[in-house]
Amino acid sequence: MPESKPIFDVEKLSTDDLLHYGSKRHHYIPEFFTKGFCNEDGRVYCYDKQEDVIIKQPKAPRAIFYGHDRNTIDFGEHGKSSFLEDYAYSKTDNYFSKQVRYFRNTAVDEIKFDVLNTTELLIFAVCLYWRSPANDDKIEQIINDIDFHELPPNLRALADSPIFPKIKRFGLLPFTLEQIAKFGHKKTIMAQVRSFSNPLVLLGDNPSIFRAEPSRFADLGDQDFIFPISSSRVFISSEESISFIKESLLTYNVQTIRQAHKYVVAADLDVLKVVVGLYRDFKERGQDAWFQERVFQTKDP
């Protein structure tokens, strides 16, 4: 993995700069990314997994995949700041959006799967992994298990600070990339994009699907994974070729619901209804765990 360069420098921000930021609605799936899964009216149909209901009215990207004050830091008597959302994550999203647009808009047979393109898309996927509410408990577990002396100096210095619970989510991104570079053992990567003529791909709040559940930082780079690019495209990173046909997409979409924390969206309401119905059926029979491995079949049935 190429050495990553800082996208921004928080140390250049003064206290007044930090307190300048005060947004409330913090998206763990960026609005620009959700827009790739909208219908012609610029909205998405939404399934609320926790309530087990498809919401009647479609939503705009701004109205989904967010938490109030999720990244707001309380500096006590000095006030509160949402600089993590409005500065750090905003700059991160703006930086990686160009690669997302490239994989979305370039004709599949013209896509160049060079090291920079694929690596930056992986980094963006890792960033969304740590931002997802579905993985908040994993962050706590991993933090409790690691030696704080292994953390980057900027995180280690904040370990006992009351602001650490919020800032660690962002700080774990560079640490994860470092661990992938040091301890990753994937020898070859086959990158591919599969495209469909209709808007069949679902987007969940925990979008990357791995062959097996990551149990260490390096797994986020080692594991075969599938990442949704738009409502009609997915990106696949694997050690061997994966036959991702239309039937594979159905299992992928069900797995998207299985691992979501709360929300899953689609451009097509009928597609969403079919997938939700299949998820409910298999879950009722206790067979829904079958889908994760099935997504990564290597041969056509």
C-alpha positions, 0 to 999 in steps of 0.5 A: 500500500502506498504511503498515505499523505495527510489530507489536512492538518488539524494542528493548524486550527486555533481554538477559535477556529475549532469553536467556529464549527457548530453543525448538528446533523452528522452523516456517517454515510456522506450525502454525495455518496448516497446521491449515487443510489437515488432515483430520478427524483433525487431520493431513496426508498428506505428500510428501517431494519430496527423497526422492520418497516419500509418507510412510505415516503422516499428521503433526500440524501440529507435526511438519511444516514446521520446522527445528531451531534454524533461528532460534536466535541464538548470542550467544557467551558469553552463550548462545543465544536463539530470540527470533526464533521465540518472540517475533518470528515468534510475534507476527507469526503471531498478528497475521496469523492473524485475516486468514487466519481471515477469508478461510478462514471467511467465505462467499465471496460475503460477503468484503470485498476492502478494502485492509486485508484484501488488503494484510495477507494479501499481507504474510503471504504475503511473510513466508512467502516469506522464511521458506521454506528454498526461498528461502534461496539467494535471500536470499543472492543478493539481499543480495550484490547490494544496497547496504547503505546502502539497508537499514533502519538496524537491519539496516545496523548488524547487517550485520557481526555474526555474528547477521546471517545469522539476523536478516536473514531476518526484517528483510527483510520490512519492507524488502520492503514498503518496496520494493513501496511505492516501486518497485511498478508494479501499477496495479490488483489484482483480488482473489478467493477460489476455493472448492472443495467438497472438500479439493483444495488442497495446501500446500507449504513455499514456498506462494505461486505467482507468474506469474514467478519474482521477481527483485527485492523489488518483484516480490513485490507486483507479480507476479500470485500465488496463495496457498493459504488452506485445503484448499478455498480459494485467494486470487488477486491479479492485474491481470486476472481469472484463470479458476481452475477445477477443472482449474486447481487440478490445475496449481496443485497440481503447481506447488506440488510443483515449487517446494517445497523438501522437503515438500508436504501434503494433507488427502486422501491420494488427491488427493496421490497423483494430483498426485504421480503427475502431477508425476513423469510430467511431470518425467520427460519434462522438461515440468514447467516448463509448469505455472507459466504455465498456472496463470494462464490468463485464459480457460476452455479 
